[in-house]
Each structure stands twice: as C-alpha cells, then as structure tokens.
C-alpha cells in the first residue's frame, strides 16, 4: 500500500529536514538577537537579521530537499538530524562542492 506513495518514500527526509528546520528557526532567532544587538541593539535590527537568517535557512531547506531528499533512506536519528541541521546552514558550500568541473573538449 505505502510502496507507491511518493511521500512515504520521502518520509525520512521530510522528518529529518522538518526537525532540522525547527532547530534552525530557533537558532536564527538566537543569532538574530545576538547579531542585531551587536549592530545597534534596537528591535528593527534584530528583526531584520532574524528575517534574513530565516530566509536563508528556508531557501536552504528547499534546495536541500530538491537536491538530496530522494536519496535519503536512512532512518531518522539524532545524528541524521544534526547532519540536516548543519547542511541547512552550509547549503551554499554543498551546492558549490556538488558542481562538476567543466570538461575540456580535448
């Protein structure tokens, strides 16, 4: 019954990415407060930094889900959530590392 359901096949990636995204939202809030306070300390600075960090993490979640979710088959564990969490914050580096060098025509 579940073998034909595409969401069932992606369940490990969805759960892992969802938990990592939840942790990233909390981390972005903390970083928004710290960085915003360092840049002037008013509410507007904190909200701006938090919003930009949140946008960065959400874009990272979409990119990671599109790029690697279909390959995720291992069960969800604390270690896997940590990998997803770190990947959410380092997603540009993962994209750059995943690019293949152009081959020469020789």
WOFENGI-V605309 format. One record per backbone hydrogen bond with DSSP energy under -1.0 kcal/mol. CO is the residue of the C=O (numbers start at 0). NH is the residue of the N-H. E is the energy in kcal/mol with one decimal. If there is no record, write none. Layout:
CO/NH/E ; CO/NH/E
//
This chain:
1/4/-1.4 ; 4/8/-1.6 ; 5/9/-1.1 ; 7/10/-1.1 ; 9/13/-2.9 ; 10/14/-2.5 ; 11/15/-2.4 ; 12/16/-2.8 ; 13/17/-2.2 ; 14/18/-2.5 ; 15/19/-2.2 ; 16/20/-2.5 ; 17/21/-2.1 ; 18/22/-2.3 ; 19/23/-2.1 ; 20/24/-2.2 ; 21/25/-1.7 ; 22/26/-2.2 ; 23/27/-2.9 ; 24/28/-1.9 ; 25/29/-2.0 ; 26/30/-3.0 ; 27/31/-2.7 ; 28/32/-1.8 ; 29/33/-2.3 ; 30/34/-3.1 ; 31/35/-2.0 ; 32/36/-2.2 ; 33/37/-1.8 ; 34/38/-1.5 ; 35/40/-2.4 ; 36/39/-1.1 ; 41/45/-1.7 ; 42/46/-2.6 ; 43/47/-2.2 ; 44/48/-2.4 ; 45/49/-2.5 ; 46/50/-2.7 ; 47/51/-2.3 ; 48/52/-2.5 ; 49/53/-2.7 ; 50/54/-2.4 ; 51/55/-2.3 ; 52/56/-2.3 ; 53/57/-2.5 ; 54/58/-2.5 ; 55/59/-2.0 ; 56/60/-2.3 ; 57/61/-2.1 ; 58/62/-2.6 ; 59/63/-2.8 ; 60/64/-2.4 ; 61/65/-2.4 ; 62/66/-2.5 ; 63/67/-3.0 ; 64/68/-1.1 ; 67/70/-1.2 ; 68/71/-1.3 ; 76/80/-2.4 ; 77/81/-2.1 ; 78/82/-2.0 ; 79/83/-2.4 ; 80/84/-2.8 ; 81/85/-2.7 ; 82/86/-2.4 ; 83/87/-2.0 ; 84/88/-1.2 ; 85/89/-1.6 ; 89/93/-1.7 ; 90/94/-2.2 ; 91/95/-2.4 ; 92/96/-2.4 ; 93/97/-1.4
//
